[in-house]
Amino acid sequence: MMPVFRVQLVREKGVERVQIEGPDDVAQIISHYLEHEDREHFVTVMLDAKCRVIGIHTVHIGTLTCSLVSAREVFKAAILANAASVILAHNHPSGDLTPSPEDLQVTDILRNAGKILDIEVLDHVIVGENGSFRSLNRSSAMPK
């Protein structure tokens, strides 16, 4: 007998979908979500076709200064949630919003993976202290 797998999308009732209109909306959500974290957390914000938040998925919890990220883990939840697009985000516990070379590299890798999967990566937002953030958006697809 072969194992049989079934994938089913289950949505909670009564949960309001927040509309994303730009990186400041993402930063507000992620800052609240990660406000007390002392290590880097890499998350995806999964969006429907109208740029409304389906959910947030914590992909990896790293160390004080780094987080390991693979395309497989980033897009697994997005595929299962039927996301049309995602926004990448992570915190810098130091408060310094300067993207590292690794931040830029992983953004490019995940954008390319998203193209193959037909799940667009709209932005990568780094959040710091007190609501500060930096958008790494190099795409015109992010809502304004």
C-alpha positions as CSV (number, residue, x, y, z in Angstrom):
1,M,0.0,0.0,0.0
2,M,1.3,3.4,-1.0
3,P,1.0,6.4,1.3
4,V,-1.6,8.9,0.1
5,F,-1.2,12.6,0.9
6,R,-4.0,15.2,0.8
7,V,-3.5,18.9,0.9
8,Q,-6.4,21.0,2.1
9,L,-6.7,24.7,2.7
10,V,-8.4,25.5,6.0
11,R,-9.3,29.1,6.7
12,E,-10.2,30.4,10.2
13,K,-13.5,32.2,10.2
14,G,-13.8,35.8,11.5
15,V,-10.2,36.8,10.7
16,E,-10.0,40.1,8.8
17,R,-7.6,40.3,5.9
18,V,-5.5,43.5,6.1
19,Q,-4.8,45.3,2.9
20,I,-1.1,46.0,2.1
21,E,-0.6,49.4,0.4
22,G,3.1,49.8,0.8
23,P,6.2,48.9,2.8
24,D,5.1,51.0,5.8
25,D,2.0,48.7,6.2
26,V,4.3,45.7,6.2
27,A,6.7,47.3,8.6
28,Q,3.9,48.0,11.1
29,I,2.7,44.5,11.0
30,I,6.2,42.9,11.3
31,S,7.4,45.4,14.0
32,H,4.4,44.4,16.1
33,Y,4.9,40.7,15.4
34,L,8.6,40.8,16.3
35,E,8.7,43.7,18.8
36,H,10.2,41.7,21.7
37,E,12.5,39.3,19.8
38,D,16.2,39.3,20.7
39,R,17.4,37.3,17.6
40,E,16.8,37.6,13.9
41,H,13.5,36.2,12.7
42,F,13.0,35.7,8.9
43,V,9.3,35.8,8.0
44,T,7.1,35.8,5.0
45,V,3.9,37.8,4.7
46,M,1.7,35.8,2.4
47,L,-0.8,37.8,0.2
48,D,-3.8,37.0,-1.9
49,A,-4.3,38.4,-5.4
50,K,-5.6,41.7,-4.0
51,C,-2.6,42.2,-1.7
52,R,-4.5,41.3,1.4
53,V,-2.6,39.4,4.1
54,I,-3.4,35.7,4.2
55,G,-0.9,35.1,7.0
56,I,2.6,35.4,8.4
57,H,5.0,32.5,8.5
58,T,8.2,32.4,10.5
59,V,10.7,30.7,8.2
60,H,13.7,30.7,10.5
61,I,14.9,32.0,13.9
62,G,18.5,32.8,13.7
63,T,21.2,34.3,16.0
64,L,21.7,37.8,17.1
65,T,23.3,38.6,13.7
66,C,22.1,36.1,11.1
67,S,19.4,33.8,9.9
68,L,19.6,30.9,7.5
69,V,17.0,30.9,4.7
70,S,16.2,28.5,2.0
71,A,13.8,28.9,-0.9
72,R,12.1,25.6,-0.1
73,E,11.2,26.8,3.4
74,V,10.2,30.3,2.3
75,F,7.7,29.1,-0.4
76,K,6.3,26.0,1.3
77,A,3.8,27.9,3.4
78,A,3.0,30.3,0.5
79,I,2.2,27.4,-1.8
80,L,0.0,25.7,0.9
81,A,-1.8,29.0,1.6
82,N,-2.5,29.7,-2.1
83,A,-0.5,32.9,-1.9
84,A,-0.4,35.0,-5.0
85,S,2.7,36.9,-3.7
86,V,4.9,37.3,-0.6
87,I,6.8,40.0,1.1
88,L,10.0,38.9,2.9
89,A,10.8,40.5,6.2
90,H,13.3,40.2,9.0
91,N,14.3,42.1,12.0
92,H,17.7,43.5,12.9
93,P,17.8,43.4,16.7
94,S,20.8,45.8,16.7
95,G,18.5,48.5,15.2
96,D,20.9,49.1,12.3
97,L,18.8,48.9,9.2
98,T,21.7,48.6,6.8
99,P,21.2,45.4,4.7
100,S,24.1,43.0,4.8
101,P,25.4,41.5,1.5
102,E,23.7,38.3,2.5
103,D,20.4,40.2,2.9
104,L,20.7,41.4,-0.7
105,Q,21.8,38.1,-2.0
106,V,19.0,36.1,-0.4
107,T,16.5,38.7,-1.7
108,D,17.7,38.1,-5.3
109,I,17.7,34.3,-4.9
110,L,14.2,34.3,-3.5
111,R,12.9,36.7,-6.2
112,N,14.2,34.3,-8.9
113,A,12.7,31.3,-7.1
114,G,9.4,33.1,-6.8
115,K,9.4,33.7,-10.6
116,I,9.8,30.0,-11.2
117,L,6.9,29.2,-8.8
118,D,4.7,32.1,-10.0
119,I,4.6,33.6,-6.5
120,E,6.0,37.1,-6.8
121,V,8.3,38.5,-4.1
122,L,7.0,42.1,-3.8
123,D,9.5,43.4,-1.3
124,H,12.0,42.6,1.5
125,V,11.5,44.7,4.6
126,I,14.0,45.0,7.4
127,V,12.6,46.3,10.7
128,G,14.6,47.8,13.5
129,E,13.7,49.6,16.7
130,N,10.6,51.8,17.4
131,G,8.9,51.1,14.1
132,S,12.0,52.0,12.0
133,F,12.3,50.0,8.7
134,R,14.0,49.8,5.4
135,S,12.5,48.5,2.2
136,L,14.7,46.6,-0.3
137,N,12.1,47.0,-3.0
138,R,13.6,47.1,-6.5
139,S,10.3,46.1,-8.1
140,S,7.5,48.3,-9.4
141,A,5.0,45.6,-8.4
142,M,4.8,46.6,-4.8
143,P,1.6,48.6,-4.1
144,K,2.3,52.3,-3.6
